[in-house]
């Protein structure tokens, strides 16, 4: 069984590298490494609109599935990223979306690496 101290250590980044054109890479204090491509981050936005909070229909993006966009769509990129306290980052996307606050807990939970995906 995991206690709160262990959970906090897992979701605590040691180093964060941000590239507005490719994504976010995080080295976690427990030695794990996560690499989040732009499209994956945008599709996993935790905001109320994207997740369908408050009983609304989820409005998730589909940037990870380019086959769903038969017409040309501008390349996705981050316009800017800001820290939210010491627990999260907010991403301002070039598609004008900016309401998602990506907590470190959320980022660790959605880690796209093979090891983490096998655990789901």
C-alpha positions as CSV (number, residue, x, y, z in Angstrom):
1,X,0.0,0.0,0.0
2,X,1.3,3.5,-0.9
3,X,1.4,6.2,1.8
4,X,1.1,9.9,1.1
5,X,4.8,10.5,1.4
6,X,5.5,8.1,-1.4
7,X,2.8,9.5,-3.6
8,X,4.2,13.0,-3.2
9,X,7.7,11.9,-4.0
10,X,6.5,10.2,-7.2
11,X,4.7,13.4,-8.5
12,X,7.6,15.7,-7.7
13,X,9.6,16.8,-10.7
14,X,13.4,17.1,-10.4
15,X,13.9,18.8,-13.8
16,X,11.4,20.1,-16.4
17,X,12.5,20.8,-20.0
18,X,9.9,22.7,-22.1
19,X,10.1,23.1,-25.8
20,X,7.3,25.2,-27.3
21,X,7.6,23.2,-30.6
22,X,8.0,19.7,-29.3
23,X,6.6,19.3,-25.8
24,X,7.6,18.7,-22.2
25,X,10.1,16.3,-20.7
26,X,10.2,15.7,-17.0
27,X,12.7,13.9,-14.8
28,X,10.9,12.8,-11.6
29,X,12.6,12.6,-8.2
30,X,12.0,8.8,-8.1
31,X,14.2,8.4,-11.3
32,X,11.3,8.0,-13.8
33,X,11.5,10.0,-17.0
34,X,8.4,11.3,-19.0
35,X,8.3,12.7,-22.5
36,X,5.0,14.5,-23.4
37,X,4.6,15.4,-27.1
38,X,2.6,18.5,-27.9
39,X,-0.4,16.7,-29.4
40,X,-0.6,14.3,-26.5
41,X,-0.5,17.2,-24.0
42,X,-3.2,19.1,-25.8
43,X,-5.4,16.0,-26.1
44,X,-5.0,15.4,-22.4
45,X,-6.0,18.9,-21.3
46,X,-7.5,18.6,-17.8
47,X,-9.7,21.7,-18.0
48,X,-13.5,21.5,-17.3
49,X,-14.4,22.1,-21.0
50,X,-12.1,19.3,-22.3
51,X,-13.0,16.8,-19.6
52,X,-16.7,17.5,-19.5
53,X,-16.8,18.5,-15.9
54,X,-20.1,19.8,-14.4
55,X,-22.1,17.4,-16.6
56,X,-21.2,18.9,-19.9
57,X,-20.1,17.0,-23.0
58,X,-16.3,16.6,-23.1
59,X,-14.7,18.7,-25.8
60,X,-11.4,16.9,-26.1
61,X,-9.1,17.8,-29.0
62,X,-7.8,15.1,-31.4
63,X,-4.4,16.5,-32.3
64,X,-2.8,13.0,-31.7
65,X,-5.1,11.7,-34.5
66,X,-4.1,13.7,-37.6
67,X,-6.2,11.4,-39.8
68,X,-9.3,13.1,-38.3
69,X,-8.2,16.4,-40.0
70,X,-8.5,15.9,-43.7
71,X,-8.0,19.7,-44.3
72,X,-4.9,21.6,-43.5
73,X,-4.6,22.6,-39.8
74,X,-1.8,24.9,-38.5
75,X,0.9,23.1,-36.6
76,X,0.3,22.9,-32.8
77,X,2.6,24.8,-30.5
78,X,2.8,26.4,-27.1
79,X,2.7,30.1,-27.2
80,X,3.9,30.2,-23.5
81,X,4.0,28.2,-20.3
82,X,3.8,29.5,-16.8
83,X,4.3,27.9,-13.4
84,X,1.2,27.7,-11.2
85,X,2.4,27.7,-7.7
86,X,4.8,24.8,-7.1
87,X,2.3,22.1,-8.2
88,X,1.5,22.7,-11.9
89,X,2.0,24.5,-15.2
90,X,-0.5,26.3,-17.4
91,X,0.0,26.1,-21.2
92,X,-1.1,28.8,-23.6
93,X,-1.7,27.0,-26.9
94,X,-1.7,28.6,-30.4
95,X,-5.3,27.4,-30.9
96,X,-6.3,30.0,-28.2
97,X,-6.9,27.4,-25.5
98,X,-5.4,28.2,-22.1
99,X,-7.7,27.1,-19.3
100,X,-6.0,23.8,-18.5
101,X,-3.8,23.6,-15.4
102,X,-1.5,20.6,-15.7
103,X,-0.7,19.5,-12.1
104,X,2.3,17.4,-11.6
105,X,0.0,14.7,-10.3
106,X,-2.0,14.8,-13.5
107,X,1.2,14.7,-15.7
108,X,2.6,11.8,-13.8
109,X,-0.8,9.9,-14.1
110,X,-0.9,10.4,-17.9
111,X,2.8,9.5,-18.5
112,X,2.8,8.1,-22.1
113,X,5.8,5.8,-21.6
114,X,5.5,2.1,-22.3
115,X,6.0,1.2,-18.6
116,X,3.2,3.5,-17.4
117,X,0.8,2.6,-20.2
118,X,1.2,-1.1,-19.4
119,X,0.0,-0.3,-15.8
120,X,-3.3,1.1,-17.1
